[in-house]
Amino acid sequence: MKLIPRSAAYKRAEVEADLARSSFLLALDKARGRLHPKSLKQDMNQKINDTVDGAKATAMETARQHPFILGGTAAVVMALLFRRPLMALSRKARVLIQDAWQARKK
C-alpha cells in the first residue's frame, strides 16, 4: 500500500514513528543513566549494604537460636587472642602450686 502524504494512514504512521522514536530515545537515556559511573557506584553500594544487612540479620537470628554455640565460639576466640597471657598465668600458677606443695612436704 502506497501512502499519500496527507492521508490518514500517513498521519497515523507518522505519529507511530514519532512515538517509537521518543520511546527509543527515552530507553537510550535510561540506559546511559544506568551505565553512568555514579549510578553504577550507587547500585554497587546499595547491593553491598543489602548483603551486609542480610548477613547481619541471619547472624543475629542464628545467635538467638543457638546461644551456647555463640558462647563457645566467643570463648575460643578469646582464648586465641589471649593465649600468651593465659599461658604465662598458667605457668605462674603451676610454679606457685609446686612451691606450695614442696613447702608442705618439708
FENCOR-V934685 format. One line per field, one symbol per residue. ss: DSSP state (~ for helix, > for strand, _ for the rest). phi: phi as a letter, one per 20 degrees, with the letter a starting at -180 (. if undefined). Layout:
ss: ???
phi: ???
This chain:
ss: _______~~~~~~~~~~~~~~~~~~~~~~~~~~~__~~~~~~~~~~~~~~~~~~~~~~~~~~~~~_~~~~~~~~~~~~~~~_~~~~~~~~~~~~~~~~~~~~~~~_
phi: .eeegdffffffffffffffffffffffffffffefgffffffffffffffffffffffffffffcfffffffffffffffdffffffffffffffffffffffff
